[in-house]
């Protein structure tokens, strides 16, 4: 498991590239309570990009055949942490958006990406670099 990335995964890079290409100000992996993957500070939107296996997607998750007890506990702990983090951010005035790995097109389909970004309601957001 040490080879599995926790940051800058393919789905995260796809969303980042789309936001950057459309000049939408955002910050990747900010050090803040709740640890969202992306934030859009001007709109107070926190985006979590969930991997289907690690966060137990209702459509895609298949429980491993080996070591079932360990994996069930691991996934349930991840879901509990997700709920806690979302609650903390909402309490601090952030809007939460969860994007599932299976919803992000593998072939950079612009129409699907537009639908995902449109769901964030980001009209009139200017590009500003946060580093």
C-alpha positions as CSV (number, residue, x, y, z in Angstrom):
1,X,0.0,0.0,0.0
2,X,3.0,2.3,0.3
3,X,3.0,2.7,-3.5
4,X,-0.6,4.0,-3.6
5,X,-0.7,7.8,-4.0
6,X,-2.7,9.9,-1.6
7,X,-2.2,13.1,-3.5
8,X,-2.1,14.1,-7.1
9,X,-3.9,11.1,-8.4
10,X,-5.1,11.0,-12.0
11,X,-8.7,12.1,-11.1
12,X,-7.2,15.0,-9.0
13,X,-5.0,16.0,-11.9
14,X,-7.9,15.9,-14.3
15,X,-10.0,18.3,-12.2
16,X,-7.0,20.5,-11.5
17,X,-6.1,20.8,-15.2
18,X,-9.7,21.6,-16.1
19,X,-10.0,24.3,-13.4
20,X,-6.6,25.8,-14.4
21,X,-7.5,25.7,-18.0
22,X,-10.7,27.6,-17.4
23,X,-8.9,30.1,-15.1
24,X,-10.8,29.1,-12.0
25,X,-8.8,30.0,-8.8
26,X,-8.2,27.0,-6.7
27,X,-5.7,25.5,-4.3
28,X,-4.7,21.8,-4.3
29,X,-4.2,20.0,-1.0
30,X,-4.4,22.9,1.4
31,X,-3.3,22.4,5.0
32,X,-6.6,23.0,6.7
33,X,-9.1,21.3,8.9
34,X,-10.8,18.5,7.1
35,X,-8.1,18.0,4.5
36,X,-10.0,18.6,1.3
37,X,-8.3,17.8,-2.0
38,X,-9.1,21.1,-3.6
39,X,-10.5,24.4,-2.3
40,X,-11.9,27.4,-4.2
41,X,-11.4,30.1,-1.5
42,X,-13.4,32.8,-3.2
43,X,-16.6,30.7,-3.1
44,X,-15.7,28.8,0.1
45,X,-16.1,25.4,-1.7
46,X,-14.2,22.4,-0.6
47,X,-13.9,19.5,-3.0
48,X,-13.2,15.9,-2.1
49,X,-12.2,13.5,-4.8
50,X,-13.0,10.0,-3.6
51,X,-11.5,6.9,-5.0
52,X,-14.2,4.3,-5.5
53,X,-12.4,1.5,-3.7
54,X,-10.9,3.5,-0.7
55,X,-14.2,5.3,0.1
56,X,-16.7,2.5,-0.8
57,X,-18.5,3.8,-3.8
58,X,-22.1,2.4,-3.9
59,X,-21.7,1.7,-7.7
60,X,-18.2,0.4,-8.0
61,X,-16.9,-0.9,-4.7
62,X,-16.1,-4.6,-4.7
63,X,-15.0,-6.1,-1.4
64,X,-11.7,-8.0,-1.7
65,X,-11.9,-11.8,-1.3
66,X,-9.0,-12.0,1.1
67,X,-8.8,-10.4,4.5
68,X,-12.4,-9.3,4.4
69,X,-12.6,-8.2,8.1
70,X,-9.6,-5.9,7.7
71,X,-10.9,-4.2,4.5
72,X,-14.4,-3.8,5.8
73,X,-13.1,-2.0,8.9
74,X,-10.7,0.1,6.8
75,X,-13.4,1.3,4.4
76,X,-15.9,2.0,7.2
77,X,-13.2,4.0,9.0
78,X,-12.6,6.0,5.8
79,X,-16.3,6.7,5.5
80,X,-16.5,7.8,9.1
81,X,-13.6,10.1,8.6
82,X,-15.2,11.5,5.5
83,X,-18.4,12.3,7.4
84,X,-16.5,14.0,10.2
85,X,-14.4,16.1,7.9
86,X,-17.4,17.2,5.9
87,X,-19.2,18.1,9.1
88,X,-16.2,20.2,10.4
89,X,-15.9,22.1,7.1
90,X,-19.7,22.8,6.9
91,X,-19.6,24.1,10.5
92,X,-16.8,26.5,9.4
93,X,-19.0,27.8,6.5
94,X,-17.6,25.8,3.6
95,X,-19.8,24.1,0.9
96,X,-18.8,20.5,0.3
97,X,-18.6,18.8,-3.1
98,X,-17.7,15.1,-3.4
99,X,-16.6,13.9,-6.8
100,X,-16.3,10.2,-7.2
101,X,-13.4,8.7,-9.3
102,X,-15.9,6.9,-11.5
103,X,-17.6,10.2,-12.4
104,X,-14.4,11.7,-13.9
105,X,-13.9,10.7,-17.5
106,X,-10.8,8.7,-18.3
107,X,-10.5,10.2,-21.8
108,X,-10.8,13.9,-20.7
109,X,-14.3,14.1,-22.1
110,X,-14.9,17.9,-22.0
111,X,-18.7,17.5,-21.8
112,X,-18.6,15.4,-18.7
113,X,-16.0,17.6,-17.1
114,X,-18.2,20.6,-17.8
115,X,-21.1,18.9,-16.0
116,X,-19.0,18.2,-13.0
117,X,-17.6,21.8,-12.8
118,X,-21.0,23.3,-13.6
119,X,-22.4,21.5,-10.5
120,X,-20.0,23.6,-8.4
121,X,-21.8,26.8,-9.6
122,X,-18.6,28.8,-10.2
123,X,-19.9,31.7,-12.3
124,X,-17.8,34.8,-12.4
125,X,-14.8,33.3,-10.7
126,X,-11.5,34.9,-11.7
127,X,-8.2,33.1,-12.0
128,X,-5.8,33.8,-9.2
129,X,-2.8,31.7,-8.4
130,X,-2.5,30.4,-4.8
131,X,1.0,28.9,-4.0
